[in-house]
Amino acid sequence: MALSRRERRHEQTRQEIKQVARQQMARQGTAASLSLRGIAAEMGMSAPSLYNYYTNRDDLVTDLLVDSYTHQAETLEQASASCQAQETIACLLATVLAYRQWAVEHPTEFALIAGSPIPGYVAPVEQTLPKARRSLKVLLDLLQRAWDEHLLPLQPGSPEITADTFNDDFFAWCREHGYALSVIFLFLECYAFLQGVIALEVFGHLPFFLNDPVVFYRTAVLTRIGYLTTGMAINHLLAE
């Protein structure tokens, strides 16, 4: 059903509010100091008028967070869909390279997802968790595909890794989607690695060590994949 003219204006204003909020976060380096009054002043609105769109700062942060998760997921889904005809490891590499590119090009959104917690803010799980899991599913699907092709260990490397190792809700969600225990463990190992390397770059720490973060990231990812895979040759990918 088409939106009415009034509804379109309302939505346009909400989008403008979020854009100004992102600019404010980019200038200040954090979402913790977001100010609805400051946003209203920058937009030439009265503060009471802005509260017609967002009841408080946390309401706005949640909307920004949902947008960031959605944008991130769309990027990974598109990257994965475009390489499905390639061998699994090559497709996994292309997808995590797309993830890095998204983070570098959208540092404010990445920081909102993976940066320091905002004091006093608790993300409403029912709104944010399904959005966050879209990105996770892309990577888990590729790792499960590699496991199905016998490219990954059948079991985690340590007998200490069991279902009890994981958050109950997360593990149940993974099992609902058919992910093997080994896949879940390897996903978290890879995800922690990716987040760490990308955060170093996005937050400006890599120039102390590197001139070319792209080459480092690609090679480091392939090296990590080489550790995880069972006899899978990656030399041809390293040579590209």
C-alpha positions in Angstrom: 0.0 0.0 0.0 1.4 3.4 -1.0 2.3 5.9 1.7 0.2 9.0 2.0 1.9 12.4 1.4 2.0 13.0 5.1 3.6 9.6 5.7 6.2 10.2 3.0 7.2 13.5 4.6 7.4 11.8 8.0 9.7 9.1 6.7 11.8 11.6 4.8 12.3 13.6 8.0 13.2 10.4 10.0 15.8 9.6 7.3 17.2 13.1 7.6 17.4 12.9 11.4 19.4 9.7 11.0 21.7 11.2 8.5 22.4 14.2 10.8 22.9 11.7 13.7 25.5 9.8 11.7 27.3 13.0 10.8 27.3 13.9 14.5 28.7 10.5 15.4 31.4 10.8 12.8 32.5 14.2 14.1 32.5 13.1 17.7 33.7 9.5 17.2 31.1 7.9 19.3 27.3 7.5 19.6 27.5 8.0 23.4 27.2 11.8 23.0 24.4 11.8 20.5 22.0 14.7 21.4 18.5 15.0 20.1 18.5 18.7 20.9 21.7 19.1 19.0 20.3 17.2 16.0 17.1 19.4 16.1 19.2 22.6 16.2 21.3 21.4 13.3 18.1 20.7 11.3 16.4 23.9 12.3 13.7 22.1 14.2 12.5 22.6 17.7 13.4 19.8 20.2 9.7 19.1 20.9 9.1 18.6 17.1 11.9 16.1 16.9 10.4 14.0 19.7 7.5 13.4 17.3 9.9 11.1 15.4 12.0 9.6 18.2 10.9 9.5 21.8 14.5 9.5 23.2 18.1 9.0 22.2 17.9 5.2 22.7 15.0 5.0 20.3 17.2 6.8 17.6 20.3 4.6 18.4 18.2 1.5 17.9 17.0 2.7 14.5 20.5 3.5 13.5 21.7 0.1 14.7 19.0 -1.7 12.8 20.0 0.3 9.6 23.7 -0.6 10.1 23.0 -4.3 10.6 20.7 -4.3 7.5 23.3 -2.5 5.4 26.0 -4.8 6.5 23.9 -7.9 5.8 22.9 -6.7 2.4 26.6 -6.2 1.5 27.5 -9.7 2.6 24.5 -11.3 1.0 25.2 -9.7 -2.3 28.9 -10.6 -2.2 28.1 -14.3 -1.4 25.4 -14.5 -4.0 27.8 -13.2 -6.7 30.4 -15.9 -6.1 28.3 -19.0 -5.5 29.6 -20.6 -8.7 33.2 -20.3 -7.4 34.9 -22.9 -5.2 33.8 -22.5 -1.6 37.0 -21.1 -0.2 37.3 -18.5 -2.9 33.7 -17.4 -2.3 34.4 -17.2 1.5 37.4 -15.1 0.8 35.4 -12.8 -1.5 32.7 -12.4 1.1 35.0 -11.5 4.0 36.9 -9.0 1.7 33.5 -7.4 1.0 32.9 -7.2 4.7 36.2 -5.4 5.2 35.4 -3.0 2.4 32.0 -2.2 3.8 33.5 -1.5 7.3 36.3 0.8 5.8 33.7 2.7 3.7 31.2 3.0 6.6 33.3 3.4 9.7 30.5 5.1 11.7 28.1 2.2 11.1 30.9 -0.4 11.9 31.7 1.5 15.1 28.1 1.5 16.1 28.0 -2.3 15.7 31.4 -3.3 16.9 32.7 -0.3 18.9 32.6 0.5 22.5 29.2 0.0 24.3 27.1 3.1 24.7 26.8 3.8 28.4 23.2 3.3 29.6 22.0 1.9 26.3 20.7 -1.7 26.0 19.7 -2.8 22.5 16.2 -4.2 22.3 16.9 -7.8 21.4 13.6 -8.3 19.5 14.5 -5.5 17.1 18.3 -5.9 16.7 19.1 -9.6 17.0 17.3 -10.8 13.9 19.0 -8.1 11.9 22.4 -8.9 13.4 22.0 -12.6 12.6 21.5 -11.9 8.9 25.2 -11.2 8.5 26.3 -14.1 10.7 24.1 -16.5 8.6 26.0 -15.6 5.4 29.4 -16.6 6.9 28.0 -19.6 8.7 26.4 -20.8 5.4 29.7 -20.7 3.6 31.5 -22.4 6.4 28.8 -25.1 6.5 29.2 -25.5 2.8 33.0 -26.0 3.3 32.2 -28.6 6.1 29.8 -30.4 3.8 32.6 -30.6 1.2 34.9 -32.1 3.9 37.2 -29.1 3.8 36.8 -28.5 7.6 37.5 -30.7 10.6 34.5 -32.9 11.4 34.8 -32.0 15.1 36.3 -29.0 17.0 40.0 -29.4 17.8 39.4 -29.7 21.6 37.0 -32.1 23.3 36.3 -29.2 25.7 34.2 -27.5 23.0 30.7 -28.8 23.4 27.2 -27.4 23.1 27.5 -26.1 26.6 30.4 -23.8 25.5 27.9 -21.6 23.6 25.1 -19.2 24.6 22.0 -21.4 24.7 19.9 -19.1 22.4 22.7 -18.7 19.9 23.4 -22.4 19.8 19.8 -23.3 19.4 19.5 -20.8 16.5 22.6 -22.4 14.8 21.2 -25.9 15.2 17.9 -24.8 13.8 19.8 -23.8 10.6 21.6 -27.1 10.6 25.1 -25.9 11.4 27.5 -28.5 12.7 29.2 -28.0 16.1 32.6 -27.7 14.3 31.2 -25.1 12.0 29.8 -23.0 14.9 33.2 -23.1 16.7 35.2 -22.3 13.6 32.8 -19.5 12.8 33.4 -17.8 16.1 37.1 -18.3 15.8 37.1 -16.7 12.4 34.6 -13.9 13.4 36.7 -12.8 16.3 39.8 -12.7 14.1 38.0 -10.7 11.4 36.5 -8.2 13.8 39.9 -7.7 15.5 41.8 -7.0 12.2 39.0 -4.8 10.8 38.7 -2.8 14.0 42.4 -2.1 14.0 42.1 -0.6 10.5 38.8 1.3 11.0 40.0 2.8 14.3 43.3 4.0 12.8 45.8 1.6 14.4 47.2 -0.3 11.4 49.3 2.6 10.0 51.7 2.1 12.9 52.5 -1.3 11.4 51.4 -1.4 7.7 51.6 0.5 4.4 49.1 -1.8 2.6 46.3 -3.1 4.9 44.4 -4.7 1.9 47.3 -7.1 1.1 47.8 -7.9 4.8 44.1 -8.5 5.3 43.7 -10.8 2.3 46.8 -12.8 3.1 46.0 -13.0 6.8 42.5 -14.3 6.0 43.8 -16.9 3.6 46.4 -18.0 6.2 43.7 -18.4 8.8 41.6 -20.4 6.3 44.7 -22.5 5.7 44.9 -23.3 9.4 41.3 -24.3 9.5 40.9 -26.4 6.4 41.9 -30.0 6.0 44.4 -30.3 3.2 42.7 -27.6 1.2 45.4 -25.9 -1.1 45.2 -22.1 -0.9 48.4 -21.4 -2.8 46.6 -20.5 -6.0 44.5 -18.0 -4.1 47.6 -16.5 -2.4 49.2 -16.1 -5.9 46.3 -14.1 -7.3 
